[in-house]
Amino acid sequence: MTNLRGWCAAFSFLTLATLAIGDDKQSDDKKFPTDQHKRLDALVGEWDVAVNHKTPDGKYSDGKADCKAKWELNGNALVQKYESDMNGRKFEVVQVLGYDPGKMKFFECFFQNMGPAMHHNEGTMSTDGKTLTFTGEHFDDMTKAMRKMRTVWTFEDKNHFTIEWFMAKPDRGEERGVTLKHTRKKD
């Protein structure tokens, strides 16, 4: 009997999912991607990235990365893929950006190949469209505790933007952890 219930539940779920996905035509009152999503269009493309990050000993180190960014999921998620070398090891990051119309907030989710923690931040864009500021909390691998962070995206022009990460310090205030200066690759 339990097995039959499981099959019925699975069938019901698949039927509802098929109905929800089946009609890919959107009604006129739901326009996706939103105008807010479109504000992120300038990030699409291939980028050379100058990296400056704080090391565990408190010093800063320079590096470089490549970034490829493209829209996925019908323009609802901008996926950025970063690749670089860190201490002789390949370092990969996948970052997903978008806009949540229900919360009326932009979001960023960050995943990497050198650690299991996921960063999730929410934020707003300045009225002039030149600054995007996110805040959130993430698990810090070094301290083994949750840590507040703020990221600031500054759009200089169509070929340059910078991301800065600021981490909360235990004794108040914050410190810059990472700066990523992006320059659009030439065709």
C-alpha positions as CSV (number, residue, x, y, z in Angstrom):
1,M,0.0,0.0,0.0
2,T,2.9,2.4,0.8
3,N,4.4,1.7,-2.5
4,L,1.1,2.5,-4.3
5,R,0.9,5.8,-2.4
6,G,4.5,6.6,-3.4
7,W,3.7,6.0,-7.1
8,C,0.5,8.0,-6.9
9,A,2.3,10.9,-5.3
10,A,5.1,10.7,-7.9
11,F,2.5,10.6,-10.7
12,S,0.6,13.6,-9.2
13,F,3.8,15.6,-8.9
14,L,4.8,14.8,-12.5
15,T,1.4,15.7,-13.9
16,L,1.3,19.0,-12.1
17,A,4.8,19.8,-13.1
18,T,4.0,19.0,-16.8
19,L,0.9,21.2,-16.6
20,A,3.0,24.1,-15.1
21,I,5.8,23.7,-17.7
22,G,3.6,22.7,-20.6
23,D,2.5,26.1,-21.7
24,D,5.6,28.2,-22.1
25,K,3.7,31.2,-23.3
26,Q,3.6,33.9,-20.6
27,S,0.6,35.9,-19.9
28,D,0.8,39.6,-20.6
29,D,0.8,40.5,-16.9
30,K,4.0,38.6,-16.2
31,K,6.9,40.0,-18.1
32,F,10.0,38.0,-17.6
33,P,12.8,38.8,-17.6
34,T,11.9,42.0,-15.7
35,D,13.4,45.4,-16.4
36,Q,15.6,44.9,-13.3
37,H,17.0,41.7,-14.9
38,K,17.8,43.7,-18.0
39,R,19.9,46.1,-15.9
40,L,22.4,43.3,-15.6
41,D,22.8,42.9,-19.4
42,A,26.1,44.9,-19.3
43,L,27.7,41.9,-17.5
44,V,27.2,39.5,-20.3
45,G,30.4,38.6,-22.1
46,E,34.0,37.5,-21.5
47,W,36.1,39.3,-19.0
48,D,39.8,39.5,-17.9
49,V,39.7,39.9,-14.1
50,A,42.4,41.4,-11.9
51,V,42.1,39.9,-8.5
52,N,43.3,41.2,-5.1
53,H,42.5,39.2,-2.1
54,K,43.3,38.9,1.6
55,T,45.3,35.8,2.5
56,P,45.0,33.9,5.8
57,D,48.2,35.7,7.1
58,G,46.5,39.1,6.7
59,K,48.4,40.2,3.6
60,Y,47.0,40.9,0.2
61,S,47.9,39.0,-2.9
62,D,47.3,39.7,-6.6
63,G,46.1,37.3,-9.2
64,K,44.0,37.1,-12.3
65,A,41.0,35.2,-13.6
66,D,38.8,34.7,-16.6
67,C,35.1,35.2,-16.4
68,K,32.4,34.2,-18.9
69,A,28.9,35.5,-18.2
70,K,25.7,34.6,-20.0
71,W,21.9,34.6,-19.4
72,E,20.3,31.2,-18.6
73,L,16.7,30.1,-17.9
74,N,15.0,32.5,-20.4
75,G,16.9,35.5,-19.0
76,N,16.0,35.0,-15.4
77,A,19.5,34.0,-14.2
78,L,22.9,35.5,-15.2
79,V,25.5,32.9,-14.7
80,Q,29.1,33.9,-14.3
81,K,31.9,31.3,-14.5
82,Y,35.3,32.3,-13.2
83,E,38.5,30.3,-13.6
84,S,41.9,31.0,-12.2
85,D,44.9,29.4,-10.6
86,M,45.3,29.6,-6.8
87,N,48.6,28.3,-5.4
88,G,49.0,25.9,-8.3
89,R,45.5,24.6,-8.1
90,K,42.6,25.3,-10.5
91,F,40.1,27.6,-8.8
92,E,36.5,27.7,-10.2
93,V,33.6,29.9,-9.1
94,V,30.1,29.9,-10.4
95,Q,28.0,32.9,-9.5
96,V,24.3,33.4,-10.3
97,L,22.7,36.8,-10.4
98,G,19.1,37.8,-10.8
99,Y,16.2,39.7,-9.5
100,D,13.4,38.4,-7.2
101,P,10.3,40.4,-8.1
102,G,8.5,39.0,-5.0
103,K,11.1,40.4,-2.6
104,M,12.0,43.3,-5.0
105,K,15.7,42.5,-4.4
106,F,18.6,41.5,-6.6
107,F,20.4,38.4,-5.5
108,E,23.7,36.7,-5.9
109,C,24.6,33.1,-5.1
110,F,28.2,32.1,-5.2
111,F,29.7,28.5,-5.3
112,Q,33.3,27.4,-5.6
113,N,35.3,24.2,-6.1
114,M,37.5,24.7,-3.0
115,G,34.8,24.8,-0.4
116,P,31.3,23.6,0.3
117,A,29.8,26.8,1.6
118,M,27.3,28.7,-0.6
119,H,27.2,32.5,-0.3
120,H,23.8,34.1,-0.8
121,N,23.3,37.9,-0.7
122,E,20.4,40.2,-1.5
123,G,20.6,43.8,-2.4
124,T,19.5,46.9,-4.4
125,M,20.8,48.9,-7.3
126,S,21.3,52.6,-7.0
127,T,18.9,54.8,-8.9
128,D,21.6,55.8,-11.4
129,G,22.3,52.1,-12.1
130,K,26.1,52.5,-11.3
131,T,26.2,50.6,-8.0
132,L,24.7,47.3,-6.9
133,T,25.1,46.6,-3.1
134,F,24.4,43.2,-1.6
135,T,24.4,42.0,2.0
136,G,24.2,38.6,3.6
137,E,25.8,35.9,5.7
138,H,27.9,32.9,4.8
139,F,29.8,30.1,6.6
140,D,33.4,31.1,7.0
141,D,35.7,28.1,6.5
142,M,38.5,29.6,8.5
143,T,36.5,30.6,11.6
144,K,33.9,27.8,11.2
145,A,31.2,30.3,12.0
146,M,28.6,32.5,10.2
147,R,30.0,35.8,9.0
148,K,28.3,38.9,7.6
149,M,29.4,40.2,4.3
150,R,28.7,43.0,1.9
151,T,29.5,43.1,-1.8
152,V,29.6,46.3,-3.9
153,W,29.4,46.2,-7.6
154,T,30.5,49.4,-9.3
155,F,29.9,49.8,-13.0
156,E,32.4,52.3,-14.5
157,D,31.3,51.9,-18.2
158,K,30.3,49.1,-20.6
159,N,33.8,47.6,-20.6
160,H,34.7,47.9,-16.9
161,F,33.2,46.9,-13.6
162,T,34.5,46.1,-10.1
163,I,33.3,43.8,-7.3
164,E,34.4,44.4,-3.8
165,W,33.8,42.0,-0.9
166,F,33.7,43.4,2.6
167,M,33.7,41.0,5.6
168,A,32.4,41.8,9.1
169,K,35.2,41.8,11.7
170,P,34.5,40.1,15.0
171,D,35.3,43.4,16.9
172,R,32.9,45.5,14.8
173,G,33.4,47.2,11.5
174,E,34.4,45.4,8.3
175,E,37.5,44.7,6.2
176,R,37.9,44.3,2.4
177,G,38.5,40.7,1.6
178,V,38.5,40.6,-2.2
179,T,38.5,43.1,-5.2
180,L,37.7,41.9,-8.7
181,K,38.4,44.4,-11.5
182,H,36.8,43.3,-14.7
183,T,37.8,44.4,-18.2
184,R,35.8,43.2,-21.2
185,K,37.9,41.0,-23.5
186,K,38.4,42.4,-27.0
187,D,36.9,40.3,-29.8
